[in-house]
């Protein structure tokens, strides 16, 4: 269950929800973009930095990601599958992209930021936030540093990507995110609810990374390809997912100290700028080579979180299949190699500490 009967936790969760709802209202009132994403994110972020003891919505927030998994899965149609061979050239660049990031990022965190080797490696890798924190902790890394560096990576990218899309690429962030619930067949929405739960919990049971997104995505893709599902989740559901994703980013800064802001958060901001240069280079390569349009190339190589990039792709009207295939390749590559490299770095770091 997302909520327990601990009164302190309940008050903190209620306060977090109230602040996030207020953020949505303010963004709506001021006619600012993406109110359901940026309103909760900015509201909870400011409150966290001011010292408020906020608390996320637990399993509700995790469950909200299943909606995005279904949205992606529903976008995988026979037509999209037919386009996969045309994506292979740009997908093949992903391992090189990750190697370059590692060659730049690990020395940056180790030599400049003075992190230990395991922390440096997992801070540099553009994988999922939870995965990198878990693997990094097991390898002996600094869990607080990893949490704040990756939270900062996601926060900055989610904040500046829409500006780049609109100002730099002429994109419009007003594309329909889904049909209203009232216009969708009830049986399809019922199937989506079942698929969301089964895919999420079934994925967790078999140890699937990113189970809340990938489990529902895989099952929905099968149903989409077989003609059982013909539409994305309703617009209201995707707004719900945006709300909890935005709130979760802000809550990641609860309890941050001034020293952590100077060391971990500032290090993360500088690193995002480095990543932006690398990502821009690869975006230019795939666009000039004719592998993708500028908008899809930018979103495919943006080193943000899978959930956040899915939201931006839907809102920007990008080719969701193209973007998601590249992000899945990035995450699978990072997660597959992370435990092996992390173990090597942990051993090497221990030898250095012991003067070996």
Secondary structure as GFF3:
##gff-version 3
##sequence-region A 1 356
A	DSSP	alpha_helix	7	29	.	.	.	ID=ss1
A	DSSP	pi_helix	35	39	.	.	.	ID=ss2
A	DSSP	alpha_helix	40	49	.	.	.	ID=ss3
A	DSSP	alpha_helix	59	75	.	.	.	ID=ss4
A	DSSP	alpha_helix	78	91	.	.	.	ID=ss5
A	DSSP	alpha_helix	94	107	.	.	.	ID=ss6
A	DSSP	pi_helix	108	112	.	.	.	ID=ss7
A	DSSP	alpha_helix	117	124	.	.	.	ID=ss8
A	DSSP	alpha_helix	129	138	.	.	.	ID=ss9
A	DSSP	alpha_helix	143	163	.	.	.	ID=ss10
A	DSSP	pi_helix	164	168	.	.	.	ID=ss11
A	DSSP	three_ten_helix	181	183	.	.	.	ID=ss12
A	DSSP	alpha_helix	186	205	.	.	.	ID=ss13
A	DSSP	alpha_helix	211	225	.	.	.	ID=ss14
A	DSSP	alpha_helix	235	251	.	.	.	ID=ss15
A	DSSP	alpha_helix	258	260	.	.	.	ID=ss16
A	DSSP	pi_helix	261	265	.	.	.	ID=ss17
A	DSSP	alpha_helix	266	288	.	.	.	ID=ss18
A	DSSP	alpha_helix	294	301	.	.	.	ID=ss19
A	DSSP	alpha_helix	306	316	.	.	.	ID=ss20
A	DSSP	alpha_helix	320	353	.	.	.	ID=ss21
###
